[in-house]
C-alpha cells in the first residue's frame, strides 16, 4: 500500500497544551523540512512552549537528510529554551541509523508519544 | 512544495493517555483508509480509549471518499463506546465540503486538537 501519493504542502504542527506535536509520515522533502523548521521555531518562540515531540512511527526509513533535519530542529528549539523529543522510532529504523553511522547525537528519544510527554513534563530532558 | 512523495504505508495512530490521535496529511488512499479504520477500531476495542481525535489540518482537500471514511470511523468508534472528534479543518475545506453537499452529519468537529481534547474530557460529544 506504499504507492506514491500527493503529499501535504507542509507538515502540521499540533499544539497540546504547552507541547507542540509533529507526526512525520512518509518522506520529508527539502521544502517541507525547511517549512517544518520555520513553523516549529516560530511557534516555539511565539508561544514559549516547553517542548516539542516529533513522532516518527510513520517513518519507515530515516536517511542522513532526515537525521540532520531532526538534529537541527532539536538544536534550534534548545536555543529557544524548548526541549525536543523524538518518539516512536521503529526498531528497523534504529538498526539502519546505526548501520549508517547516524547515532543522532544530542537527540532525546522516547518509545512513544505518551512517554515523550512524561519525559518533557518531568524535565527529564 | 506540493510535489508528489512516497507516502507512509499507514497512518500512525498516537496514544495520548486515554485518547487516540491521528494526524491526517496529504491524500488518503483506499488501502490506507481501510488500514486506518482497522487500526483505530482494534486499538479502541483493545485499550478502551475514551475518544479519538483526527486532525485534518494537514489536509487541504477533502473529497466525498475522505468524508465517508471519517464518517465511518466516527460510527465505528461510537459502536465501540468511544467518541471521535475531527480537529483542525481548514476554512477552505469547510467551504468545499458544503459546496459539495458534504455536511458530514454525525461528525463532531473542533477548531484544533487542544479544543478537541477539552471536548472529549468534558464529555461534550
gemmi code that builds the backbone of each chain (N, CA, C; Angstrom):
import gemmi

chains = {
    "A": [
        ("UNK", (0.836, -1.204, 0.000), (0.000, 0.000, 0.000), (0.870, 1.251, 0.000)),
        ("UNK", (2.170, 1.069, -0.322), (3.068, 2.209, -0.202), (3.201, 2.937, -1.538)),
        ("UNK", (2.065, 3.052, -2.244), (2.106, 3.723, -3.539), (2.322, 5.210, -3.362)),
        ("UNK", (2.895, 5.877, -4.366), (3.088, 7.309, -4.249), (1.767, 8.052, -4.125)),
        ("UNK", (1.778, 9.132, -3.387), (0.555, 9.933, -3.287), (0.946, 11.392, -3.146)),
        ("UNK", (0.035, 12.257, -3.463), (0.325, 13.682, -3.327), (0.491, 14.008, -1.853)),
        ("UNK", (1.632, 14.481, -1.468), (1.910, 14.735, -0.062), (1.401, 16.095, 0.368)),
        ("UNK", (1.403, 16.348, 1.668), (0.960, 17.645, 2.160), (1.970, 18.724, 1.795)),
        ("UNK", (1.487, 19.948, 1.618), (2.401, 21.054, 1.311), (3.326, 21.269, 2.501)),
        ("UNK", (2.780, 21.011, 3.697), (3.615, 21.154, 4.881), (3.135, 20.191, 5.957)),
        ("UNK", (4.023, 19.932, 6.920), (3.690, 19.010, 7.999), (2.975, 19.790, 9.095)),
        ("UNK", (1.750, 19.388, 9.481), (1.026, 20.145, 10.502), (1.702, 20.046, 11.870)),
        ("UNK", (1.731, 21.178, 12.581), (2.268, 21.239, 13.943), (1.089, 21.376, 14.900)),
        ("UNK", (0.885, 20.362, 15.751), (-0.278, 20.336, 16.640), (0.103, 20.818, 18.030)),
        ("UNK", (-0.719, 21.686, 18.624), (-0.470, 22.178, 19.975), (-1.214, 21.315, 20.982)),
        ("UNK", (-0.478, 20.772, 21.961), (-1.077, 20.009, 23.063), (-0.683, 20.709, 24.342)),
        ("UNK", (-1.520, 21.634, 24.814), (-1.148, 22.421, 25.976), (0.117, 23.199, 25.659)),
        ("UNK", (1.177, 23.000, 26.451), (2.427, 23.740, 26.198), (3.440, 22.860, 25.472)),
        ("UNK", (2.918, 21.868, 24.726), (3.781, 20.994, 23.928), (3.345, 21.073, 22.466)),
        ("UNK", (4.315, 21.087, 21.571), (3.998, 21.014, 20.147), (4.257, 19.587, 19.668)),
        ("UNK", (3.320, 19.029, 18.915), (3.446, 17.653, 18.428), (3.441, 17.630, 16.910)),
        ("UNK", (4.419, 16.926, 16.362), (4.504, 16.746, 14.915), (4.531, 15.253, 14.624)),
        ("UNK", (3.676, 14.802, 13.708), (3.664, 13.407, 13.312), (4.218, 13.288, 11.896)),
        ("UNK", (5.481, 12.857, 11.808), (6.103, 12.717, 10.486), (5.598, 11.443, 9.826)),
        ("UNK", (5.239, 11.558, 8.544), (4.732, 10.400, 7.799), (5.362, 10.386, 6.414)),
        ("UNK", (5.797, 9.192, 5.997), (6.385, 9.069, 4.664), (7.690, 9.827, 4.561)),
        ("UNK", (7.977, 10.287, 3.361), (9.234, 11.001, 3.140), (9.089, 12.492, 3.409)),
        ("UNK", (10.177, 13.086, 3.886), (10.216, 14.523, 4.112), (11.108, 15.155, 3.051)),
        ("UNK", (10.536, 16.045, 2.235), (11.312, 16.685, 1.187), (11.929, 17.980, 1.700)),
        ("UNK", (12.942, 18.453, 0.969), (13.704, 19.628, 1.400), (12.785, 20.778, 1.765)),
        ("UNK", (11.860, 21.103, 0.846), (10.975, 22.237, 1.085), (10.151, 22.043, 2.341)),
        ("UNK", (9.624, 20.802, 2.508), (8.810, 20.523, 3.693), (9.645, 20.613, 4.959)),
        ("UNK", (10.889, 20.145, 4.885), (11.762, 20.172, 6.052), (12.040, 21.611, 6.479)),
        ("UNK", (12.363, 22.461, 5.491), (12.620, 23.874, 5.808), (11.373, 24.512, 6.397)),
        ("UNK", (10.211, 24.198, 5.787), (8.945, 24.760, 6.259), (8.680, 24.322, 7.698)),
        ("UNK", (8.954, 23.028, 7.979), (8.716, 22.496, 9.322), (9.618, 23.186, 10.334)),
        ("UNK", (10.903, 23.358, 9.982), (11.829, 24.031, 10.898), (11.381, 25.464, 11.150)),
        ("UNK", (10.912, 26.125, 10.074), (10.440, 27.510, 10.214), (9.192, 27.555, 11.097)),
        ("UNK", (8.243, 26.654, 10.825), (6.995, 26.625, 11.601), (7.285, 26.369, 13.081)),
        ("UNK", (8.126, 25.354, 13.350), (8.405, 24.977, 14.737), (9.107, 26.090, 15.497)),
        ("UNK", (10.156, 26.669, 14.885), (10.906, 27.707, 15.598), (10.019, 28.927, 15.850)),
        ("UNK", (9.201, 29.298, 14.860), (8.354, 30.483, 15.057), (7.276, 30.194, 16.104)),
        ("UNK", (6.710, 28.973, 16.068), (5.687, 28.618, 17.057), (6.282, 28.576, 18.474)),
        ("UNK", (7.502, 28.014, 18.573), (8.149, 27.907, 19.884), (8.442, 29.295, 20.435)),
        ("UNK", (8.997, 30.164, 19.586), (9.363, 31.500, 20.085), (8.111, 32.322, 20.367)),
        ("UNK", (7.050, 32.112, 19.595), (5.833, 32.910, 19.780), (5.055, 32.462, 21.017)),
        ("UNK", (4.972, 31.142, 21.213), (4.112, 30.643, 22.297), (4.908, 30.226, 23.515)),
        ("UNK", (6.227, 30.150, 23.364), (7.043, 29.770, 24.511), (6.688, 28.411, 25.075)),
        ("UNK", (6.491, 27.428, 24.176), (6.148, 26.077, 24.633), (7.339, 25.443, 25.341)),
        ("UNK", (7.035, 24.465, 26.188), (8.094, 23.817, 26.974), (8.831, 22.772, 26.152)),
        ("UNK", (8.147, 22.163, 25.200), (8.806, 21.095, 24.464), (8.152, 20.798, 23.136)),
        ("UNK", (8.881, 20.035, 22.331), (8.405, 19.607, 21.016), (8.555, 18.095, 20.931)),
        ("UNK", (7.485, 17.408, 20.535), (7.536, 15.963, 20.336), (7.368, 15.678, 18.846)),
        ("UNK", (8.342, 14.985, 18.269), (8.268, 14.608, 16.863), (8.111, 13.098, 16.788)),
        ("UNK", (6.920, 12.640, 16.412), (6.656, 11.210, 16.309), (7.042, 10.733, 14.915)),
        ("UNK", (7.932, 9.738, 14.855), (8.377, 9.227, 13.554), (7.947, 7.767, 13.362)),
        ("UNK", (6.866, 7.384, 14.073), (6.395, 5.996, 13.928), (5.837, 5.756, 12.528)),
        ("UNK", (5.517, 6.850, 11.827), (5.024, 6.708, 10.459), (6.126, 6.763, 9.431)),
        ("UNK", (7.360, 6.817, 9.911), (8.511, 6.885, 9.004), (9.215, 5.529, 9.010)),
        ("UNK", (9.266, 4.887, 7.840), (9.889, 3.556, 7.801), (11.318, 3.599, 7.267)),
        ("UNK", (11.783, 4.806, 6.939), (13.179, 4.922, 6.517), (13.715, 6.300, 6.866)),
        ("UNK", (14.774, 6.330, 7.673), (15.414, 7.600, 8.015), (16.776, 7.651, 7.343)),
        ("UNK", (16.983, 8.641, 6.501), (18.290, 8.786, 5.859), (19.061, 9.916, 6.539)),
        ("UNK", (20.263, 10.183, 6.001), (21.116, 11.193, 6.635), (20.446, 12.569, 6.597)),
        ("UNK", (19.646, 12.821, 5.547), (18.964, 14.115, 5.445), (17.983, 14.310, 6.594)),
        ("UNK", (17.102, 13.307, 6.789), (16.111, 13.428, 7.854), (16.802, 13.468, 9.216)),
        ("UNK", (17.874, 12.674, 9.347), (18.624, 12.696, 10.595), (19.167, 14.082, 10.886)),
        ("UNK", (19.683, 14.754, 9.832), (20.235, 16.093, 10.035), (19.120, 17.071, 10.375)),
        ("UNK", (17.976, 16.939, 9.678), (16.841, 17.836, 9.924), (16.380, 17.720, 11.375)),
        ("UNK", (16.260, 16.483, 11.859), (15.805, 16.275, 13.236), (16.809, 16.874, 14.224)),
        ("UNK", (18.098, 16.658, 13.936), (19.130, 17.214, 14.811), (19.096, 18.730, 14.831)),
        ("UNK", (18.877, 19.325, 13.650), (18.814, 20.789, 13.563), (17.607, 21.325, 14.324)),
        ("UNK", (16.460, 20.632, 14.196), (15.255, 21.069, 14.919), (15.517, 21.040, 16.419)),
        ("UNK", (16.163, 19.940, 16.888), (16.448, 19.823, 18.322), (17.351, 20.966, 18.781)),
        ("UNK", (18.369, 21.282, 17.964), (19.292, 22.365, 18.332), (18.584, 23.713, 18.318)),
        ("UNK", (17.762, 23.938, 17.292), (17.046, 25.217, 17.186), (16.121, 25.423, 18.372)),
        ("UNK", (15.335, 24.380, 18.701), (14.373, 24.536, 19.801), (15.113, 24.711, 21.127)),
        ("UNK", (16.269, 24.040, 21.253), (17.024, 24.164, 22.509), (17.487, 25.603, 22.695)),
        ("UNK", (17.881, 26.246, 21.588), (18.294, 27.657, 21.646), (17.120, 28.543, 22.029)),
        ("UNK", (15.906, 28.044, 21.763), (14.691, 28.798, 22.109), (14.110, 28.302, 23.429)),
        ("UNK", (14.944, 27.603, 24.207), (14.569, 27.160, 25.551), (13.457, 26.126, 25.561)),
        ("UNK", (13.371, 25.331, 24.505), (12.402, 24.224, 24.498), (13.137, 22.915, 24.191)),
        ("UNK", (12.662, 21.817, 24.747), (13.292, 20.520, 24.517), (12.534, 19.749, 23.439)),
        ("UNK", (13.291, 19.036, 22.606), (12.678, 18.213, 21.567), (12.916, 16.741, 21.871)),
        ("UNK", (11.841, 15.949, 21.777), (11.941, 14.510, 21.973), (11.432, 13.799, 20.718)),
        ("UNK", (12.225, 12.872, 20.211), (11.838, 12.065, 19.056), (11.139, 10.810, 19.576)),
        ("UNK", (9.903, 10.567, 19.133), (9.134, 9.441, 19.666), (8.773, 8.455, 18.558)),
        ("UNK", (8.633, 7.194, 18.946), (8.073, 6.186, 18.061), (8.995, 5.661, 16.972)),
        ("UNK", (10.309, 5.750, 17.194), (11.207, 5.219, 16.167), (11.036, 3.706, 16.051)),
        ("UNK", (10.929, 3.227, 14.801), (10.790, 1.790, 14.583), (12.138, 1.103, 14.800)),
        ("UNK", (12.119, -0.132, 15.316), (13.370, -0.880, 15.525), (14.218, -0.948, 14.253)),
        ("UNK", (13.552, -1.183, 13.109), (14.296, -1.290, 11.850), (15.003, 0.027, 11.524)),
        ("UNK", (14.351, 1.142, 11.879), (14.936, 2.460, 11.622), (16.177, 2.655, 12.494)),
        ("UNK", (16.067, 2.242, 13.773), (17.205, 2.365, 14.689), (18.384, 1.545, 14.167)),
        ("UNK", (18.085, 0.338, 13.674), (19.142, -0.516, 13.142), (19.798, 0.139, 11.932)),
        ("UNK", (18.967, 0.677, 11.045), (19.507, 1.320, 9.840), (20.378, 2.511, 10.202)),
        ("UNK", (19.894, 3.321, 11.156), (20.634, 4.522, 11.539), (22.029, 4.169, 12.036)),
        ("UNK", (22.097, 3.153, 12.917), (23.401, 2.778, 13.473), (24.293, 2.206, 12.384)),
        ("UNK", (23.693, 1.405, 11.491), (24.487, 0.835, 10.392), (25.033, 1.943, 9.493)),
        ("UNK", (24.259, 3.050, 9.383), (24.704, 4.187, 8.573), (25.673, 5.079, 9.344)),
        ("UNK", (25.879, 4.760, 10.613), (26.756, 5.581, 11.438), (26.063, 6.837, 11.927)),
        ("UNK", (24.716, 6.865, 11.814), (23.946, 8.026, 12.278), (23.363, 7.719, 13.655)),
        ("UNK", (24.084, 8.109, 14.699), (23.592, 7.814, 16.048), (22.823, 8.992, 16.632)),
        ("UNK", (22.590, 10.020, 15.782), (21.793, 11.187, 16.176), (22.191, 11.734, 17.541)),
        ("UNK", (23.443, 12.149, 17.702), (23.878, 12.701, 18.992), (23.082, 13.947, 19.344)),
        ("UNK", (22.769, 14.096, 20.618), (22.039, 15.285, 21.059), (20.541, 15.161, 20.905)),
        ("UNK", (20.096, 14.040, 20.306), (18.653, 13.839, 20.179), (18.153, 12.975, 21.329)),
        ("UNK", (17.094, 13.449, 21.992), (16.460, 12.671, 23.048), (15.325, 11.876, 22.428)),
        ("UNK", (15.256, 10.583, 22.710), (14.214, 9.751, 22.121), (13.336, 9.134, 23.211)),
        ("UNK", (12.105, 8.783, 22.814), (11.185, 8.086, 23.706), (10.464, 7.024, 22.894)),
        ("UNK", (9.981, 5.982, 23.603), (9.378, 4.852, 22.902), (8.106, 5.269, 22.177)),
        ("UNK", (7.306, 6.116, 22.818), (6.084, 6.598, 22.171), (5.760, 8.002, 22.671)),
        ("UNK", (4.684, 8.588, 22.128), (4.336, 9.975, 22.438), (4.026, 10.142, 23.922)),
        ("UNK", (3.301, 9.157, 24.494), (2.964, 9.245, 25.917), (4.223, 9.382, 26.766)),
        ("UNK", (5.217, 8.530, 26.479), (6.466, 8.560, 27.260), (7.242, 9.840, 26.979)),
        ("UNK", (7.134, 10.343, 25.748), (7.817, 11.603, 25.411), (7.227, 12.749, 26.224)),
        ("UNK", (5.887, 12.757, 26.355), (5.216, 13.814, 27.121), (5.599, 13.710, 28.597)),
        ("UNK", (5.668, 12.451, 29.110), (6.103, 12.257, 30.508), (7.513, 12.817, 30.691)),
        ("UNK", (8.374, 12.487, 29.740), (9.774, 12.919, 29.802), (9.857, 14.442, 29.860)),
        ("UNK", (9.058, 15.116, 29.024), (9.093, 16.579, 28.966), (8.507, 17.185, 30.239)),
        ("UNK", (7.408, 16.574, 30.747), (6.771, 17.144, 31.943), (7.644, 16.929, 33.173)),
        ("UNK", (8.442, 15.840, 33.142), (9.297, 15.565, 34.304), (10.623, 16.309, 34.186)),
        ("UNK", (10.800, 17.006, 33.047), (12.059, 17.716, 32.861), (13.230, 16.784, 32.703)),
        ("UNK", (12.926, 15.559, 32.297), (13.971, 14.533, 32.177), (14.904, 14.759, 31.008)),
        ("UNK", (14.564, 15.752, 30.175), (15.434, 16.016, 29.016), (16.537, 16.983, 29.397)),
    ],
    "B": [
        ("UNK", (5.597, 23.559, -3.050), (6.250, 22.441, -2.351), (5.336, 21.226, -2.304)),
        ("UNK", (4.297, 21.217, -3.148), (3.329, 20.142, -3.040), (3.636, 19.031, -4.031)),
        ("UNK", (4.927, 18.743, -4.185), (5.302, 17.705, -5.135), (4.915, 16.332, -4.591)),
        ("UNK", (4.714, 15.359, -5.485), (4.377, 14.032, -5.028), (5.521, 13.422, -4.224)),
        ("UNK", (5.185, 12.621, -3.233), (6.238, 11.946, -2.479), (5.725, 10.582, -2.064)),
        ("UNK", (6.652, 9.677, -1.770), (6.247, 8.345, -1.330), (5.564, 8.475, 0.018)),
        ("UNK", (4.332, 8.078, 0.100), (3.577, 8.242, 1.333), (3.819, 7.099, 2.286)),
        ("UNK", (3.346, 7.243, 3.518), (3.507, 6.181, 4.504), (2.641, 4.988, 4.135)),
        ("UNK", (3.090, 3.795, 4.532), (2.289, 2.596, 4.274), (0.984, 2.686, 5.049)),
        ("UNK", (1.054, 3.325, 6.219), (-0.158, 3.503, 7.007), (-0.048, 4.778, 7.836)),
        ("UNK", (-1.207, 5.260, 8.277), (-1.227, 6.480, 9.069), (-0.999, 6.098, 10.531)),
        ("UNK", (0.017, 6.662, 11.193), (0.279, 6.297, 12.578), (-0.830, 6.756, 13.507)),
        ("UNK", (-1.180, 5.905, 14.468), (-2.167, 6.225, 15.493), (-1.413, 6.437, 16.800)),
        ("UNK", (-1.469, 7.679, 17.332), (-0.711, 8.032, 18.531), (-1.600, 7.969, 19.755)),
        ("UNK", (-1.087, 7.378, 20.834), (-1.837, 7.305, 22.085), (-1.452, 8.464, 22.980)),
        ("UNK", (-2.466, 9.239, 23.425), (-2.258, 10.330, 24.382), (-3.130, 10.030, 25.591)),
        ("UNK", (-2.576, 9.343, 26.573), (-3.385, 8.923, 27.700), (-4.496, 8.011, 27.207)),
        ("UNK", (-5.753, 8.391, 27.450), (-6.865, 7.533, 27.015), (-7.509, 8.088, 25.736)),
        ("UNK", (-6.692, 8.826, 24.968), (-7.157, 9.376, 23.689), (-6.231, 8.880, 22.575)),
        ("UNK", (-6.812, 8.547, 21.449), (-6.007, 8.213, 20.277), (-5.994, 9.407, 19.339)),
        ("UNK", (-4.803, 9.758, 18.847), (-4.670, 10.915, 17.963), (-4.122, 10.475, 16.608)),
        ("UNK", (-4.805, 10.932, 15.555), (-4.358, 10.660, 14.192), (-4.182, 11.990, 13.475)),
        ("UNK", (-3.036, 12.193, 12.838), (-2.785, 13.408, 12.078), (-2.793, 13.054, 10.598)),
        ("UNK", (-3.914, 13.356, 9.931), (-4.008, 13.065, 8.504), (-3.226, 14.108, 7.725)),
        ("UNK", (-2.444, 13.646, 6.745), (-1.633, 14.556, 5.928), (-1.716, 14.127, 4.475)),
        ("UNK", (-1.910, 15.104, 3.602), (-1.969, 14.802, 2.178), (-3.195, 13.983, 1.828)),
        ("UNK", (-3.043, 13.133, 0.823), (-4.181, 12.332, 0.383), (-4.231, 11.000, 1.114)),
        ("UNK", (-5.453, 10.508, 1.316), (-5.651, 9.201, 1.940), (-6.134, 8.235, 0.860)),
        ("UNK", (-5.375, 7.164, 0.632), (-5.773, 6.197, -0.393), (-6.597, 5.081, 0.229)),
        ("UNK", (-7.295, 4.363, -0.637), (-8.225, 3.329, -0.179), (-7.562, 2.393, 0.825)),
        ("UNK", (-6.394, 1.881, 0.445), (-5.723, 0.914, 1.305), (-5.388, 1.519, 2.656)),
        ("UNK", (-4.903, 2.770, 2.625), (-4.539, 3.442, 3.877), (-5.779, 3.698, 4.719)),
        ("UNK", (-6.896, 4.048, 4.056), (-8.135, 4.322, 4.790), (-8.625, 3.065, 5.497)),
        ("UNK", (-8.626, 1.943, 4.766), (-9.056, 0.671, 5.378), (-8.134, 0.326, 6.535)),
        ("UNK", (-6.817, 0.499, 6.327), (-5.838, 0.182, 7.365), (-6.078, 1.044, 8.605)),
        ("UNK", (-6.357, 2.349, 8.361), (-6.584, 3.266, 9.471), (-7.833, 2.868, 10.252)),
        ("UNK", (-8.911, 2.533, 9.523), (-10.140, 2.106, 10.195), (-9.888, 0.848, 11.016)),
        ("UNK", (-9.110, -0.084, 10.435), (-8.797, -1.334, 11.144), (-7.957, -1.044, 12.384)),
        ("UNK", (-6.927, -0.199, 12.221), (-6.044, 0.127, 13.349), (-6.830, 0.798, 14.471)),
        ("UNK", (-7.651, 1.805, 14.098), (-8.386, 2.568, 15.108), (-9.373, 1.681, 15.867)),
        ("UNK", (-10.171, 0.902, 15.122), (-11.178, 0.077, 15.792), (-10.515, -0.959, 16.701)),
        ("UNK", (-9.412, -1.555, 16.231), (-8.760, -2.572, 17.072), (-8.123, -1.929, 18.289)),
        ("UNK", (-7.528, -0.740, 18.099), (-6.901, -0.048, 19.236), (-7.971, 0.374, 20.246)),
        ("UNK", (-9.111, 0.882, 19.726), (-10.179, 1.335, 20.627), (-10.718, 0.166, 21.426)),
        ("UNK", (-10.983, -0.952, 20.742), (-11.573, -2.095, 21.446), (-10.569, -2.733, 22.398)),
        ("UNK", (-9.296, -2.700, 22.030), (-8.277, -3.343, 22.865), (-7.967, -2.503, 24.102)),
        ("UNK", (-7.882, -1.180, 23.917), (-7.431, -0.332, 25.034), (-8.581, 0.404, 25.694)),
        ("UNK", (-9.766, 0.359, 25.087), (-10.919, 1.018, 25.702), (-10.717, 2.502, 25.894)),
        ("UNK", (-10.151, 3.169, 24.877), (-9.926, 4.609, 24.985), (-11.249, 5.360, 24.987)),
        ("UNK", (-11.219, 6.572, 25.555), (-12.442, 7.372, 25.677), (-12.779, 8.073, 24.362)),
        ("UNK", (-11.754, 8.402, 23.591), (-12.035, 9.157, 22.377), (-10.933, 9.078, 21.350)),
        ("UNK", (-11.285, 9.515, 20.146), (-10.342, 9.558, 19.033), (-10.359, 10.969, 18.446)),
        ("UNK", (-9.184, 11.550, 18.284), (-9.076, 12.864, 17.654), (-8.362, 12.694, 16.311)),
        ("UNK", (-9.025, 13.130, 15.243), (-8.420, 13.065, 13.914), (-8.164, 14.483, 13.444)),
        ("UNK", (-6.876, 14.876, 13.428), (-6.516, 16.224, 12.991), (-6.351, 16.234, 11.480)),
        ("UNK", (-7.104, 17.116, 10.803), (-7.018, 17.187, 9.343), (-6.469, 18.548, 8.890)),
        ("UNK", (-5.691, 19.186, 9.789), (-5.117, 20.489, 9.421), (-4.077, 20.324, 8.307)),
        ("UNK", (-3.598, 19.088, 8.122), (-2.640, 18.844, 7.052), (-3.295, 18.419, 5.755)),
        ("UNK", (-4.634, 18.434, 5.755), (-5.387, 18.040, 4.562), (-5.962, 19.291, 3.907)),
        ("UNK", (-5.545, 19.550, 2.671), (-6.030, 20.776, 2.016), (-7.165, 20.490, 1.043)),
        ("UNK", (-7.574, 19.216, 0.938), (-8.717, 18.897, 0.093), (-9.427, 17.652, 0.621)),
        ("UNK", (-10.701, 17.803, 0.975), (-11.494, 16.665, 1.437), (-12.520, 16.339, 0.360)),
        ("UNK", (-12.476, 15.122, -0.170), (-13.468, 14.723, -1.166), (-14.500, 13.809, -0.499)),
        ("UNK", (-15.428, 13.319, -1.324), (-16.507, 12.504, -0.763), (-15.937, 11.222, -0.145)),
        ("UNK", (-14.840, 10.721, -0.724), (-14.242, 9.498, -0.180), (-13.755, 9.710, 1.249)),
        ("UNK", (-12.947, 10.775, 1.444), (-12.413, 11.036, 2.783), (-13.557, 11.366, 3.743)),
        ("UNK", (-14.556, 12.109, 3.245), (-15.715, 12.415, 4.079), (-16.395, 11.152, 4.563)),
        ("UNK", (-16.521, 10.176, 3.639), (-17.185, 8.922, 4.010), (-16.322, 8.148, 5.012)),
        ("UNK", (-15.006, 8.138, 4.779), (-14.089, 7.416, 5.667), (-14.175, 7.980, 7.084)),
        ("UNK", (-14.161, 9.323, 7.195), (-14.231, 9.960, 8.515), (-15.554, 9.625, 9.195)),
        ("UNK", (-16.636, 9.676, 8.416), (-17.946, 9.347, 8.975), (-18.007, 7.912, 9.461)),
        ("UNK", (-17.414, 7.003, 8.678), (-17.414, 5.587, 9.064), (-16.593, 5.375, 10.328)),
        ("UNK", (-15.453, 6.065, 10.419), (-14.613, 5.934, 11.615), (-15.391, 6.397, 12.849)),
        ("UNK", (-16.092, 7.543, 12.700), (-16.878, 8.064, 13.828), (-17.947, 7.056, 14.240)),
        ("UNK", (-18.625, 6.458, 13.257), (-19.675, 5.486, 13.570), (-19.088, 4.237, 14.213)),
        ("UNK", (-17.959, 3.762, 13.677), (-17.323, 2.552, 14.224), (-16.909, 2.769, 15.669)),
        ("UNK", (-16.238, 3.908, 15.934), (-15.754, 4.141, 17.303), (-16.924, 4.337, 18.255)),
        ("UNK", (-18.008, 4.945, 17.762), (-19.170, 5.148, 18.629), (-19.749, 3.802, 19.052)),
        ("UNK", (-19.756, 2.842, 18.117), (-20.238, 1.493, 18.439), (-19.333, 0.833, 19.473)),
        ("UNK", (-18.083, 1.300, 19.528), (-17.127, 0.754, 20.493), (-17.032, 1.671, 21.715)),
        ("UNK", (-18.039, 2.525, 21.891), (-18.150, 3.370, 23.081), (-17.051, 4.419, 23.176)),
        ("UNK", (-16.546, 4.879, 22.039), (-15.581, 5.978, 22.045), (-16.080, 7.085, 21.117)),
        ("UNK", (-15.768, 8.328, 21.452), (-16.201, 9.458, 20.630), (-15.063, 9.907, 19.724)),
        ("UNK", (-15.424, 10.292, 18.511), (-14.432, 10.798, 17.563), (-14.669, 12.277, 17.301)),
        ("UNK", (-13.597, 13.066, 17.364), (-13.680, 14.491, 17.074), (-12.706, 14.804, 15.934)),
        ("UNK", (-13.217, 15.510, 14.918), (-12.384, 15.949, 13.803), (-11.849, 17.338, 14.134)),
        ("UNK", (-10.528, 17.488, 14.125), (-9.929, 18.763, 14.526), (-9.149, 19.395, 13.385)),
        ("UNK", (-9.072, 20.722, 13.398), (-8.175, 21.449, 12.515), (-8.606, 21.571, 11.073)),
        ("UNK", (-9.905, 21.477, 10.816), (-10.344, 21.614, 9.424), (-10.068, 23.026, 8.921)),
        ("UNK", (-9.486, 23.134, 7.726), (-9.210, 24.446, 7.146), (-10.512, 25.068, 6.644)),
        ("UNK", (-10.611, 26.405, 6.744), (-11.808, 27.095, 6.249), (-12.129, 26.718, 4.801)),
        ("UNK", (-11.093, 26.658, 3.957), (-11.323, 26.333, 2.544), (-11.938, 24.943, 2.401)),
        ("UNK", (-11.509, 24.021, 3.287), (-12.040, 22.657, 3.235), (-13.516, 22.667, 3.620)),
        ("UNK", (-13.840, 23.442, 4.673), (-15.241, 23.525, 5.104), (-16.109, 24.077, 3.977)),
        ("UNK", (-15.590, 25.095, 3.297), (-16.346, 25.693, 2.190), (-16.553, 24.672, 1.076)),
        ("UNK", (-15.485, 23.939, 0.739), (-15.591, 22.934, -0.322), (-16.595, 21.861, 0.047)),
        ("UNK", (-16.544, 21.406, 1.307), (-17.438, 20.329, 1.748), (-18.899, 20.730, 1.575)),
        ("UNK", (-19.211, 21.949, 2.024), (-20.608, 22.402, 1.941), (-21.031, 22.577, 0.484)),
        ("UNK", (-20.090, 23.118, -0.329), (-20.400, 23.283, -1.763), (-20.646, 21.932, -2.414)),
        ("UNK", (-19.958, 20.884, -1.909), (-20.137, 19.533, -2.446), (-21.381, 18.869, -1.848)),
        ("UNK", (-22.009, 19.570, -0.885), (-23.175, 18.971, -0.227), (-22.781, 17.962, 0.829)),
        ("UNK", (-21.480, 17.965, 1.225), (-20.995, 17.043, 2.262), (-20.940, 17.784, 3.593)),
        ("UNK", (-22.003, 17.687, 4.375), (-22.010, 18.396, 5.660), (-21.552, 17.483, 6.795)),
        ("UNK", (-21.103, 16.276, 6.428), (-20.579, 15.325, 7.420), (-21.481, 15.185, 8.641)),
        ("UNK", (-22.722, 14.759, 8.451), (-23.618, 14.608, 9.597), (-23.070, 13.574, 10.579)),
        ("UNK", (-23.243, 13.841, 11.868), (-22.791, 12.876, 12.873), (-21.334, 13.048, 13.242)),
        ("UNK", (-20.644, 13.958, 12.540), (-19.240, 14.195, 12.872), (-19.127, 15.394, 13.813)),
        ("UNK", (-18.407, 15.204, 14.921), (-18.154, 16.299, 15.849), (-16.822, 16.936, 15.465)),
        ("UNK", (-16.788, 18.259, 15.357), (-15.560, 18.940, 14.961), (-15.095, 19.895, 16.056)),
        ("UNK", (-13.803, 20.198, 16.041), (-13.216, 21.176, 16.954), (-12.191, 21.982, 16.168)),
        ("UNK", (-11.944, 23.207, 16.662), (-11.054, 24.108, 15.915), (-9.626, 23.563, 15.857)),
        ("UNK", (-9.172, 22.999, 16.966), (-7.828, 22.416, 16.977), (-7.796, 21.239, 17.959)),
        ("UNK", (-6.631, 20.589, 18.036), (-6.501, 19.384, 18.856), (-6.748, 19.687, 20.327)),
        ("UNK", (-6.226, 20.828, 20.798), (-6.440, 21.193, 22.205), (-7.922, 21.255, 22.539)),
        ("UNK", (-8.691, 21.937, 21.669), (-10.130, 22.062, 21.922), (-10.822, 20.706, 21.785)),
        ("UNK", (-10.315, 19.863, 20.893), (-10.898, 18.525, 20.733), (-10.705, 17.706, 22.002)),
        ("UNK", (-9.517, 17.818, 22.604), (-9.233, 17.087, 23.838), (-10.111, 17.606, 24.971)),
        ("UNK", (-10.290, 18.950, 25.026), (-11.181, 19.527, 26.049), (-12.589, 18.980, 25.867)),
        ("UNK", (-13.038, 18.960, 24.607), (-14.385, 18.487, 24.293), (-14.574, 17.049, 24.770)),
        ("UNK", (-13.563, 16.208, 24.521), (-13.657, 14.799, 24.900), (-13.607, 14.635, 26.420)),
        ("UNK", (-12.739, 15.431, 27.074), (-12.605, 15.292, 28.532), (-13.850, 15.813, 29.237)),
        ("UNK", (-14.508, 16.806, 28.605), (-15.714, 17.361, 29.234), (-16.945, 16.543, 28.873)),
        ("UNK", (-16.740, 15.524, 28.022), (-17.892, 14.707, 27.625), (-18.870, 15.477, 26.770)),
        ("UNK", (-18.369, 16.553, 26.154), (-19.244, 17.414, 25.357), (-19.694, 16.795, 24.046)),
        ("UNK", (-19.141, 15.616, 23.741), (-19.525, 14.961, 22.483), (-20.733, 14.081, 22.730)),
    ],
}
model = gemmi.Model(1)
for chain_id, residues in chains.items():
    chain = gemmi.Chain(chain_id)
    for i, (resn, *xyz) in enumerate(residues, 1):
        res = gemmi.Residue()
        res.name, res.seqid = resn, gemmi.SeqId(i, " ")
        for name, pos in zip(("N", "CA", "C"), xyz):
            atom = gemmi.Atom()
            atom.name, atom.element = name, gemmi.Element(name[0])
            atom.pos, atom.b_iso = gemmi.Position(*pos), 0.0
            res.add_atom(atom)
        chain.add_residue(res)
    model.add_chain(chain)
structure = gemmi.Structure()
structure.add_model(model)
structure.setup_entities()
